[in-house]
Every structure is written in structure tokens, then in C-alpha cells.
Amino acid sequence: MALPRRWRLCRCARLRASVLLLLLRGCLIGTVDLKSSNRTPVVQEFESVELSCIITDSQTHDPRIEWKKIQDEQTSYVFFDNKIQGDLAGRAELLGKTSLRIWNTTRRDMALYRCEVVARNDPKEIDEIVIELTVQVKPVTPICRVPKAVPVGKSTTLHCQESEGSPRPHYSWYRNNMPLPTDSRANPRFRNSSFLLNYETGTLVFHAVHKGDSGQYYCIASNDAGSARCAEQEMEVYDLNIGGIIGGVLVVFAVLALITVGICCAYRRGYFINNKQDGESYKNPGKPDGVNYIRTNDEGDFRHKSSFVI
């Protein structure tokens, strides 16, 4: 019994599809295809992390696996010739067939890592994945600079700085254990103050301090890995005694005037002039021009030389 024409066509189409699938499978034998469950892993310093590199083609047998580290535009081997290389030796291992686990990560491990897999039966079949590893570092105790005393109405700046944290920390300031806003005008509790806090640089700038700004200040540096704070430091805001300053200036001028008058009187009375001593040195009397004198015992004190010319 002859099959209907439509069924014959369907049967032919299925046969052609089966043949095409076999041909494609034959072409795919030996190919490499990689994937990663996380291409941007983040880990805190001194913890372990997995760099995921997975072969999805199950027909790739006994591939050649290499891991390379790219840092500061330089490339170095991490896994080569079936062993861990470089500064990760003793701190890393191959996980499964291709993934890499790093134990006790440090900030120096933050870099790009390239997983390369090559089919041994066909070196032309190669695939690679680049993974960016971020290592977070907890901040250390920040350095805080707080002025001890500031007069009312003057401007001043408080500084907070930390250089170890990664990513770069943000800063917050506290007065008497109370957090300060970034802008005093944004909070009614600080309406009598006039300050701005830069949470990226850690500076707290007072445009004009008042008595209520006195207190104990400290700063906290924070990032995703943790936080650290400096010790409390006291800032005193004092009133400026204008009357006392003017009085002090007048006293100084009076003292200077008395000293000047005393010096002038001493000069007039001759206290600063050297008196001539009684025994002054004898000076020879002046001699007329052109005359020479000599002393003799017979002629008295002086006589003219024979060469005297008038």
C-alpha cells in the first residue's frame, strides 16, 4: 500500500535532519567551549576565593589547561605544566578540572586572570575566559587632626585620612558620639552650626564656629570590608575678649613709651658718653711746614738743622 505523498515528504525531511545532525556532531568533536559562574568575584583579604572556569563541551577529553595573571600590563603564569606557578605557589590549587582556588588571598592578588583550555587532539581548538578578581581590604585606624581651641566666629577644618583600605573608604564624623550630617543646614538639630562634611576626603569644614561646636570629635573610615575609627579629640570654642586685647595693647605701648623716655633722659645726662681719663696721652705740637727740629743737650730743647731753608 503506497503511503500518502505528504507522509513521504515528512519522512524524507526527518532523514535529512538526522543526517545533518550527525554531520554537525562530527564537526564538533574536539571543540572547546568555556563558561564561568562568576567573572567578577569579590573576596576580602586573607579569605579564599574560587575562579570559576568550566568546560561545557563534554566531548573534549584531556585538555591542556593554563591560567595566567595579568597585572600592571604584565602577564605571568599561575598554572602551567600541571602545577601552580609564581607567587601563588603553595596558596592555590586546581579545583575540579579547570577552576582555580586561591587560599589566603592578599591585596597583591587583585588582577585579571585568564583561563585558557586547548584540545590536545586539535591545538587549533582553544577557548579562554578572563576573570576580574577584586580583593577588599579593611581600613586601618585613620589619622585625625582636630584643633584644640578655636575662637568664636573663626573658620577651621578637621581632617581624617586612611591609606590602606580598598576600595577607598568613606568618612563620617561624630561629635559627642552623635553622627554629623554632610551639611549642617540639612538637619534642624545643627541649625546653629555652619559646617560641610566631605565623606570622600574626610574633611569637616566649619565656616564660623560657635560655642555649641565644642565637644569630643572622632572619625570613622568605612568600606565594604569593614571600618576603623580614630581616638576622640576635644575641640574647645572660646569667646574672644576684645576689651582684654585692647587693654593689653595699650599696656604694651605704655611700657614702650616709658622705655623710650628713659633712654632719652640717659643720653641727655651723659650716661652713654665716655669720660676722658686724667692721664691723656701726650700729643706733639704741630710743626711748621718745611722745618725740621732736633733735640741736643747743649742747645736746650730744640735747634734748627743747618739745612733749614726759609
C-alpha positions as CSV (number, residue, x, y, z in Angstrom):
1,M,0.0,0.0,0.0
2,A,1.5,3.3,-1.0
3,L,1.9,6.0,1.6
4,P,0.3,9.4,1.1
5,R,2.6,11.9,-0.6
6,R,2.6,14.2,2.5
7,W,3.9,11.4,4.7
8,R,6.6,10.6,2.3
9,L,7.8,14.2,2.3
10,C,7.8,14.3,6.1
11,R,9.8,11.1,6.3
12,C,12.4,12.5,3.9
13,A,12.7,15.7,5.9
14,R,13.4,13.7,9.1
15,L,16.0,11.7,7.4
16,R,17.8,14.8,6.1
17,A,17.6,16.4,9.6
18,S,19.2,13.2,11.1
19,V,22.0,13.2,8.6
20,L,22.7,16.9,9.2
21,L,22.8,16.4,12.9
22,L,25.3,13.6,12.6
23,L,27.5,15.8,10.4
24,L,27.4,18.6,12.9
25,R,28.3,16.3,15.7
26,G,31.2,15.0,13.8
27,C,32.4,18.6,13.2
28,L,32.1,19.5,16.9
29,I,34.2,16.6,18.2
30,G,37.3,18.1,19.9
31,T,36.0,21.7,20.2
32,V,36.4,23.7,23.4
33,D,33.7,25.8,25.0
34,L,34.1,27.5,28.3
35,K,31.9,29.4,30.8
36,S,32.2,30.8,34.3
37,S,29.7,31.0,37.1
38,N,31.2,34.4,38.2
39,R,33.5,36.5,36.1
40,T,33.9,39.3,38.7
41,P,34.4,37.6,42.1
42,V,34.9,39.7,45.2
43,V,36.7,38.5,48.3
44,Q,38.1,40.1,51.5
45,E,41.8,39.9,52.2
46,F,43.0,36.7,53.8
47,E,40.0,34.7,52.7
48,S,39.8,32.1,49.9
49,V,38.1,32.5,46.5
50,E,37.2,30.4,43.5
51,L,37.9,31.5,40.0
52,S,35.3,29.6,38.0
53,C,36.3,28.1,34.6
54,I,34.1,25.3,33.3
55,I,34.3,23.2,30.1
56,T,30.8,22.9,28.7
57,D,31.7,20.5,25.8
58,S,31.8,17.0,27.3
59,Q,33.5,15.6,24.2
60,T,36.7,17.5,25.0
61,H,39.0,14.8,26.6
62,D,42.2,15.5,28.4
63,P,42.5,19.2,27.5
64,R,45.6,21.3,28.2
65,I,44.8,23.9,30.9
66,E,46.7,27.1,31.6
67,W,46.0,30.1,34.0
68,K,47.7,33.4,33.5
69,K,47.7,36.6,35.7
70,I,47.5,40.0,34.0
71,Q,48.6,42.8,36.3
72,D,50.1,46.2,35.6
73,E,50.2,45.3,31.9
74,Q,52.4,42.3,32.6
75,T,51.4,38.7,32.1
76,S,52.7,35.8,34.2
77,Y,51.8,32.1,34.6
78,V,49.7,30.9,37.5
79,F,49.0,27.3,36.4
80,F,51.3,25.8,33.8
81,D,52.7,22.3,33.1
82,N,50.2,20.9,35.6
83,K,51.4,22.8,38.6
84,I,50.9,26.2,40.3
85,Q,53.5,28.8,39.4
86,G,54.7,32.2,40.6
87,D,53.6,33.9,43.9
88,L,50.6,31.6,44.1
89,A,52.7,28.5,44.6
90,G,51.6,26.9,47.9
91,R,48.5,29.2,48.1
92,A,46.4,27.8,45.2
93,E,45.1,24.6,43.7
94,L,43.2,23.4,40.6
95,L,39.6,22.8,41.6
96,G,37.8,20.2,39.5
97,K,39.3,20.1,36.0
98,T,39.8,23.7,35.2
99,S,38.7,26.1,38.0
100,L,41.3,27.7,40.3
101,R,41.0,28.2,44.1
102,I,43.2,30.7,45.9
103,W,43.8,30.4,49.6
104,N,44.6,33.3,51.9
105,T,44.2,36.0,49.2
106,T,46.1,39.2,49.6
107,R,45.8,42.7,48.0
108,R,48.6,41.7,45.6
109,D,46.3,39.1,44.1
110,M,43.9,41.6,42.8
111,A,44.3,41.3,39.0
112,L,42.8,39.8,35.8
113,Y,43.1,36.1,35.4
114,R,42.8,34.3,32.1
115,C,41.7,30.6,31.9
116,E,42.9,29.0,28.6
117,V,41.9,25.5,27.5
118,V,43.2,23.8,24.4
119,A,42.1,20.4,22.9
120,R,45.1,18.2,22.8
121,N,43.8,16.3,19.7
122,D,43.4,19.7,17.9
123,P,45.6,22.6,19.1
124,K,43.6,24.9,16.9
125,E,40.6,24.4,19.1
126,I,41.1,26.8,22.0
127,D,38.9,28.9,24.2
128,E,39.6,31.4,27.1
129,I,37.8,33.3,29.8
130,V,39.0,36.4,31.6
131,I,38.0,36.8,35.3
132,E,38.5,40.0,37.2
133,L,39.3,39.4,40.9
134,T,38.7,42.1,43.4
135,V,40.3,41.9,46.9
136,Q,38.7,44.1,49.5
137,V,41.0,45.4,52.3
138,K,39.6,46.6,55.7
139,P,40.6,50.2,56.6
140,V,43.2,50.7,59.4
141,T,42.9,53.3,62.1
142,P,42.6,56.7,60.4
143,I,44.8,59.7,61.2
144,C,42.6,62.5,62.7
145,R,43.6,66.2,63.2
146,V,41.3,68.3,65.4
147,P,42.3,71.8,66.6
148,K,42.4,72.1,70.4
149,A,41.0,75.6,70.6
150,V,39.3,77.9,68.2
151,P,37.9,81.4,68.8
152,V,34.2,82.1,68.2
153,G,33.4,83.1,64.7
154,K,36.6,81.8,63.1
155,S,36.8,79.1,60.4
156,T,38.5,75.8,61.0
157,T,38.9,72.4,59.4
158,L,39.1,68.9,60.9
159,H,41.0,66.2,58.9
160,C,40.6,62.4,58.7
161,Q,42.7,60.2,56.4
162,E,43.3,56.5,55.9
163,S,45.5,55.0,53.2
164,E,45.2,51.2,53.4
165,G,41.5,50.4,52.7
166,S,40.4,49.0,49.4
167,P,38.1,50.1,47.9
168,R,38.7,53.7,49.1
169,P,36.8,54.2,52.3
170,H,34.1,56.8,53.0
171,Y,34.4,59.0,56.1
172,S,32.0,60.1,58.8
173,W,32.5,62.4,61.7
174,Y,31.0,62.2,65.2
175,R,30.6,64.9,67.9
176,N,29.9,63.6,71.5
177,N,29.0,60.2,69.9
178,M,26.5,61.9,67.6
179,P,26.9,61.4,63.8
180,L,27.2,64.7,61.9
181,P,25.4,65.2,58.6
182,T,27.2,66.2,55.4
183,D,25.6,69.7,55.6
184,S,24.6,71.3,58.9
185,R,21.7,73.0,57.1
186,A,20.1,69.6,56.2
187,N,19.4,68.8,59.9
188,P,17.5,71.1,62.3
189,R,19.5,69.8,65.2
190,F,22.5,71.6,63.8
191,R,20.9,74.8,62.7
192,N,23.2,76.9,64.9
193,S,26.3,75.3,63.2
194,S,27.7,76.0,59.8
195,F,29.8,73.1,58.5
196,L,30.2,70.9,55.5
197,L,31.5,67.2,55.6
198,N,33.2,65.7,52.6
199,Y,32.7,62.0,53.0
200,E,35.2,61.2,50.3
201,T,38.2,63.2,51.6
202,G,37.3,63.2,55.3
203,T,37.4,66.9,55.8
204,L,34.9,68.7,58.1
205,V,35.0,72.4,57.4
206,F,33.4,74.9,59.8
207,H,32.8,78.3,58.2
208,A,32.3,80.1,61.6
209,V,32.4,78.1,64.8
210,H,30.2,78.9,67.8
211,K,30.1,77.8,71.4
212,G,27.9,74.8,70.6
213,D,30.6,73.3,68.3
214,S,32.7,72.5,71.3
215,G,33.0,68.8,72.1
216,Q,34.7,65.5,71.6
217,Y,35.2,64.6,67.9
218,Y,36.2,61.4,66.2
219,C,36.1,60.0,62.7
220,I,35.2,56.5,61.2
221,A,36.6,55.2,57.9
222,S,34.4,52.6,56.3
223,N,34.3,50.4,53.2
224,D,32.7,47.1,52.2
225,A,35.4,45.1,54.1
226,G,34.9,46.9,57.4
227,S,35.6,50.1,59.3
228,A,38.1,51.7,61.8
229,R,37.9,54.8,63.9
230,C,40.4,57.2,65.5
231,A,40.5,58.2,69.1
232,E,38.4,61.1,70.4
233,Q,39.9,64.6,70.4
234,E,38.5,67.6,72.1
235,M,37.9,70.9,70.4
236,E,37.2,74.0,72.5
237,V,35.5,77.1,71.2
238,Y,36.2,80.2,73.3
239,D,35.0,83.7,73.4
240,L,37.4,86.4,72.0
241,N,37.9,89.1,74.8
242,I,38.2,92.2,72.6
243,G,38.4,94.5,75.7
244,G,41.3,92.5,77.1
245,I,43.2,92.5,73.8
246,I,42.8,96.3,73.6
247,G,43.9,96.7,77.1
248,G,46.9,94.5,76.6
249,V,48.0,96.5,73.5
250,L,47.7,99.8,75.4
251,V,49.8,98.4,78.2
252,V,52.5,97.3,75.7
253,F,52.5,100.8,74.1
254,A,52.8,102.5,77.6
255,V,55.8,100.3,78.5
256,L,57.5,101.1,75.2
257,A,56.9,104.8,75.7
258,L,58.4,104.7,79.2
259,I,61.5,102.8,78.0
260,T,62.0,105.4,75.2
261,V,61.7,108.4,77.6
262,G,64.2,106.7,80.0
263,I,66.7,106.2,77.2
264,C,66.4,109.9,76.0
265,C,67.0,111.2,79.6
266,A,70.0,109.0,80.0
267,Y,71.5,110.4,76.8
268,R,70.9,114.0,77.9
269,R,72.6,113.4,81.2
270,G,75.6,111.8,79.6
271,Y,75.3,108.3,80.8
272,F,76.1,107.0,77.4
273,I,79.2,109.3,76.8
274,N,82.7,108.1,77.7
275,N,84.6,110.4,80.2
276,K,88.2,111.3,79.4
277,Q,90.7,109.8,81.7
278,D,93.1,112.1,83.7
279,G,96.2,110.7,82.1
280,E,95.7,111.6,78.4
281,S,98.4,110.6,76.0
282,Y,100.7,113.4,75.0
283,K,100.5,114.7,71.5
284,N,103.4,116.5,69.9
285,P,102.7,120.1,68.9
286,G,102.2,120.9,65.4
287,K,105.3,121.8,63.4
288,P,105.6,124.5,60.7
289,D,105.8,123.2,57.2
290,G,109.3,122.8,55.9
291,V,111.1,123.0,59.4
292,N,112.8,120.0,61.0
293,Y,113.8,120.0,64.7
294,I,116.3,118.0,66.6
295,R,117.0,117.9,70.3
296,T,120.5,118.5,71.8
297,N,121.9,118.6,75.3
298,D,123.8,121.9,74.8
299,E,121.2,124.0,73.0
300,G,118.2,123.3,75.1
301,D,115.2,121.5,73.8
302,F,115.4,122.3,70.1
303,R,117.7,123.8,67.5
304,H,117.4,124.3,63.8
305,K,119.1,122.0,61.4
306,S,121.8,123.5,59.2
307,S,119.7,122.6,56.2
308,F,116.9,124.9,57.3
309,V,115.7,126.9,54.4
310,I,113.3,129.9,54.7
